[in-house]
Amino acid sequence: MARFKALAASLAAIFATAFIPMQAQAADPVGAYGATGDVCADAGVQSTIQKRFRYQVTHVPNLPNVDIVDFHGAYQTRYNPSSADSPIERRYCRATARLSDGRDRAIWYLVEYGQGFAGLGNNVEFCVSGFDRWNVYDGGCRVLR
């Protein structure tokens, strides 16, 4: 038992001194996501949407075989900060997606912070007007508006 207490005390001392500079940064995880840049126009978010849209049109029957080639006019429509009742910070966005067939379609998307695979990274959900064949996001992408 004494060896266990000594080991625990050693590990506590190592962790206490090793992470002193990081405590201020880790104390406010929302600050890392808060108002840093425009999330709705972020290239990483839009790239994720493009990849997932490509998967969708190739795996859902009777959808046109098109790609998203560009986004324009992206803006935030709603912001839900994290709170005690809802610990997930969410940003709702709208943009216009230019498709490879030359048409422009409205697209609504949601960025959920800390909800990626195994809680690492962010989750992105999206709905392109006219491409929600199975009404996952209700008629006219209502859930993401």
ZASE-215921 format. One record per residue (C-alpha): residue number from 1; residue in one letter; x, y, z. Coordinates in steps of 0.25 Angstrom, whole numbers. Example, Ala and Ser with C-alpha at 12.3 -4.5 7.8 and 13.67 -1.06 7.14 Angstrom:
   num   residuo      px      py      pz
     1         A      49     -18      31
     2         S      55      -4      29
% end
This chain:
   num   residuo      px      py      pz
     1         M       0       0       0
     2         A      11       9       3
     3         R      17       7     -11
     4         F       4      11     -17
     5         K       3      24      -9
     6         A      17      27     -13
     7         L      14      25     -28
     8         A       1      33     -27
     9         A       8      45     -20
    10         S      19      44     -31
    11         L      10      44     -42
    12         A       2      56     -36
    13         A      14      64     -34
    14         I      18      61     -49
    15         F       5      65     -54
    16         A       4      77     -45
    17         T      17      83     -50
    18         A      16      79     -65
    19         F       3      85     -68
    20         I       3      98     -60
    21         P       4     107     -73
    22         M      -7      99     -80
    23         Q     -17     101     -69
    24         A     -22     115     -73
    25         Q     -24     110     -87
    26         A     -31      98     -83
    27         A     -40     105     -73
    28         D     -49     111     -84
    29         P     -51     101     -95
    30         V     -62     109    -101
    31         G     -52     121    -103
    32         A     -45     112    -113
    33         Y     -57     111    -122
    34         G     -64     124    -119
    35         A     -62     136    -128
    36         T     -50     132    -135
    37         G     -52     134    -150
    38         D     -64     131    -158
    39         V     -68     117    -156
    40         C     -79     117    -167
    41         A     -68     121    -178
    42         D     -57     112    -172
    43         A     -51     104    -183
    44         G     -50      92    -174
    45         V     -65      91    -172
    46         Q     -68      93    -186
    47         S     -58      83    -191
    48         T     -65      73    -181
    49         I     -78      76    -187
    50         Q     -73      74    -201
    51         K     -68      60    -198
    52         R     -80      56    -191
    53         F     -89      61    -202
    54         R     -81      53    -212
    55         Y     -83      41    -204
    56         Q     -98      44    -202
    57         V    -101      46    -217
    58         T     -94      33    -221
    59         H    -101      24    -210
    60         V    -115      30    -210
    61         P    -123      25    -222
    62         N    -129      35    -232
    63         L    -121      47    -228
    64         P    -114      54    -239
    65         N     -99      51    -240
    66         V     -93      65    -237
    67         D     -83      71    -228
    68         I     -82      84    -220
    69         V     -72      92    -227
    70         D     -73     105    -219
    71         F     -80     112    -207
    72         H     -83     127    -207
    73         G     -91     136    -198
    74         A     -89     127    -185
    75         Y     -94     133    -172
    76         Q     -98     129    -158
    77         T    -113     128    -156
    78         R    -113     124    -141
    79         Y    -104     121    -130
    80         N    -106     113    -118
    81         P     -95     114    -108
    82         S     -92     103     -98
    83         S     -99     103     -85
    84         A    -102      94     -73
    85         D    -115      90     -80
    86         S    -109      88     -93
    87         P     -94      86     -93
    88         I     -91      85    -108
    89         E     -88      98    -115
    90         R     -95      99    -128
    91         R     -94     109    -140
    92         Y    -105     108    -151
    93         C    -101     114    -165
    94         R    -107     116    -178
    95         A    -100     118    -192
    96         T    -102     116    -206
    97         A     -95     104    -213
    98         R     -91     104    -227
    99         L     -93      90    -233
   100         S     -85      84    -244
   101         D     -98      85    -253
   102         G     -97     100    -252
   103         R    -109     101    -243
   104         D    -109     108    -230
   105         R    -116     102    -218
   106         A    -118     107    -204
   107         I    -110      99    -193
   108         W    -112      99    -178
   109         Y    -102      93    -169
   110         L     -99      92    -154
   111         V     -85      91    -147
   112         E     -85      84    -134
   113         Y     -73      86    -126
   114         G     -66      74    -119
   115         Q     -76      64    -126
   116         G     -66      58    -136
   117         F     -62      43    -135
   118         A     -60      39    -120
   119         G     -62      54    -116
   120         L     -50      59    -124
   121         G     -52      70    -134
   122         N     -65      75    -139
   123         N     -78      69    -145
   124         V     -84      76    -158
   125         E     -98      73    -162
   126         F    -103      78    -175
   127         C    -115      79    -184
   128         V    -115      83    -199
   129         S    -129      88    -204
   130         G    -135      77    -213
   131         F    -125      66    -208
   132         D    -132      61    -195
   133         R    -139      50    -202
   134         W    -142      42    -189
   135         N    -146      55    -182
   136         V    -135      53    -171
   137         Y    -136      68    -168
   138         D    -151      69    -171
   139         G    -157      76    -183
   140         G    -148      87    -188
   141         C    -137      85    -178
   142         R    -145      91    -167
   143         V    -137      84    -156
   144         L    -124      92    -160
   145         R    -131     105    -162
% end
